[in-house]
Amino acid sequence: MKAIVWSKPACGYCVKAKALLKNKGIEVEERNIAEGWDVQDLRKQVPTARTMPQIFINDKLIGGYTDLVKYFEE
């Protein structure tokens, strides 16, 4: 399994999401919009994104941190 986490600096939910994924043994690729990526890159992937993080697992959009928690509860 592989996850992509779109994040931004000083984002507590981004940190929590990455930690949760790593605890589940999932490889995480971070795409920080302040470091090498920008909002336009994110919008191409998730046109409706309004919050951070935006999480993909195996190329499927999960959503934000609370969506990720629900994903693992199911």
C-alpha positions in Angstrom: 0.0 0.0 0.0 1.1 3.5 -0.7 -0.3 6.8 0.4 0.1 10.4 -0.9 -0.6 13.1 1.6 -1.0 16.6 0.3 0.0 18.9 3.2 1.1 22.4 4.2 3.4 23.8 6.9 2.2 23.9 10.5 -0.7 21.6 9.8 -1.5 19.5 12.8 -3.9 17.2 11.0 -1.3 16.6 8.3 1.2 15.4 11.0 -1.5 13.2 12.6 -2.5 11.7 9.2 1.1 10.9 8.3 1.7 9.3 11.7 -1.5 7.2 11.5 -0.5 5.9 8.0 3.0 5.0 9.1 1.6 3.3 12.2 -0.5 1.2 9.8 2.6 0.3 7.9 1.7 2.3 4.8 4.4 4.0 2.8 3.8 7.8 2.8 4.8 10.2 0.0 4.3 13.8 1.3 3.4 16.6 -1.2 3.9 19.8 0.7 2.4 22.8 -1.1 5.2 25.0 0.3 8.0 22.7 -0.7 8.2 21.7 -4.3 4.4 21.5 -4.9 1.8 24.2 -5.1 -1.9 24.7 -4.8 -2.4 24.4 -8.6 -0.8 20.9 -8.4 -3.3 19.9 -5.7 -6.2 21.4 -7.5 -5.4 19.2 -10.6 -5.8 16.1 -8.3 -8.6 17.4 -6.1 -10.5 20.3 -7.7 -12.8 20.5 -4.6 -10.1 20.6 -2.0 -10.7 23.2 0.7 -8.7 21.8 3.6 -5.5 20.0 4.3 -4.4 17.2 4.3 -5.8 15.6 1.2 -5.0 11.9 1.3 -4.8 9.2 -1.4 -4.3 5.5 -0.7 -3.4 3.5 -3.8 -4.5 6.4 -6.0 -8.0 6.5 -4.4 -9.0 9.8 -2.8 -9.8 9.2 0.9 -10.2 12.9 1.8 -9.0 14.6 5.0 -7.8 13.3 8.4 -11.3 12.5 9.7 -12.0 10.6 6.5 -8.8 8.7 7.0 -9.8 7.7 10.5 -13.2 6.5 9.2 -11.5 4.6 6.3 -9.5 2.5 8.9 -12.6 2.0 11.1 -14.5 0.3 8.2 
